Amino acid sequence: MANAWKIARRSNVQLPLILVVALAVVLVLLGKAQGTLFDKMRAHATDTMAPVLEKVRVPVAGFGRWMGSITEIFSVYQENLRLKDENARLRQWRNVAIVLQGRVGRYQALLHAVPEPELNRVLARVIGRANRPFLQTMILDAGRNNHVLPGQAVMDARGMIGRIYLTGNRTSWVILLTDLNSRIPVTIASSSGKAGNIQAMMTGDNRVQPSLELVSRTVILHAGDQVTSSGDGGLLPAGLPIGTVVADGSDGWRVALLADAASSQDVEVLNFSKPPEAPPASAQLPAEAAGLKPQAPPPAPATTVTPTPPATPAAKPPVTATPKPQSTQVPPPAEAEAVDR
Amino acid sequence: MVTLERTVVPARFRTLTAVVPMLCGLAGVFVANIPISILGGLVPPPLLALAPIYFWCLVRPDLMTPAVTFTIGFAEDVLSGGPPGIWTLAFVLTYALVARQRDSFAGLSGLAAVLGFAAAATIACSVAYIAVAALAFLSGTHFPPMAPILGELAMTVLFYAPSTLVVSWLHHKLVGASRSDV
């Protein structure tokens, strides 16, 4: 009887098993080639679960804080001393930052500099986290309805956490900087001041600190160098704080992230898709501020109508040196010097 | 004297009970993939869906078919957020290997049963890791580290005993043994 059962089972089950295995292999290849179908299903599933996640989030976050407080209670005194020391240092840096901010503002006014493109920010709440073997992600309660789009940077109060990679109507998934699939072009500001800015690629490998792949092999990094986004590729704005360089102990470098994705509750999604603001009128361009007035374009002949080629930078009128009175917005040197001090 | 107890399922509920293994697997997928991290992401969540697949593959292979395993793996892929198709392939291949050695696995008990499930979980995690590593190789990116998948394997084996308690209770209450097993 048992033998008959096995024979019957082989004839009924083994054949579809081969087909199902083949189908699974096809699914892997299909997912590699065309992952958007899966992404849509994931986004739809997350949108459906969003109300439940928001309800569950509060008690789970409270439990997490309680668990964290158990371990922290033994180091409260040392932590208090460390924070006081850090607070004193940060106050000094705050004063320096205020002076430098005023100086930069004055230089911008002197140069009539084109302002940085304004970033729209969407405040979102973390309603879920997943730490899977092949994916480290968090889920936000803002989606396409809030104008959140894939590729946008996600920041907490300290620094960059990751990028949006999947959006539903009401939720979005964030690929963390530590994730295996995360690759961010970064700029490293050398603390020695000799090497200037160093370009590198920061890649995640599911470890706490992403690794750095230097573009140039000749540069020398130092532990503590500041890492910011470079803005290369135009996907992310330049200058987003990311972390500091640390040695990984095996002739390589990693980045100690400023942000803590495990504890962040409220984050900002930066909308960098907005086109940069239009440059100011020609009267405010730096060339004119420096005393160089653009020449008026020659009048076009009105007798014949001919198709005109598209405008190119070479077709712009040449700029001639023409003296121009100094702008009234420039502060007097005495005042500028006083602020510099 | 050993007495055999068998749940008598009315005919009109047989269709309903036939989907209990699949529903258990899908419930395991859903619970394991709720994106809530109680321990702050220190440990990865277990593959809760593997316990129903393993259990009913041994006990009622007529209900836990390859197609049902494929469906559960597909749900795991959708909800876990990893590379598409990885867990589908891992579950189906694990099912195939366990089904081929069904008599050996079904005869295990106690600690040996846990080790048998650990072998099945090792197959699933190995297949998933190898598939992701192959995709990473094709993409020219980093190979995934071993530690997270080993953590998931450990958690899956750790949760085998409680998962099997629930699954076997449901089996005795709702599904029942197949006629050939009695």
Interface residues (C-beta under 8 A of the other chain):
Chain A: M1 A2 W5 R9 V13 P16 L17 L19 V20 V21 L23 A24 V25 L27 V28 L29 L30 G31 K32 G35 F38 M41 R42 A45 M49 L53 V56 R57 V60 F63 G64 M67 G68 I127 G128 R129 A130 N131 R132 P133 F134 L135 Q136 T137 M138 I139 W173 L180 N181 R183 T203 D205 N206 R207 A262 S263
Chain B: N33 I34 P35 I36 S37 I38 L39 G40 G41 P44 P45 P61 T65 P66 A67 T69 F70 G73 F74 D77 V78 L79 S80 G81 G82 P83 P84 G85 I86 T88 L89 V92 L93 Y95 A96 A99 C125 A128 Y129 A131 V132 L135 A136 L138 T141 H142 P144 P145 P148 I149 G151 E152 S180
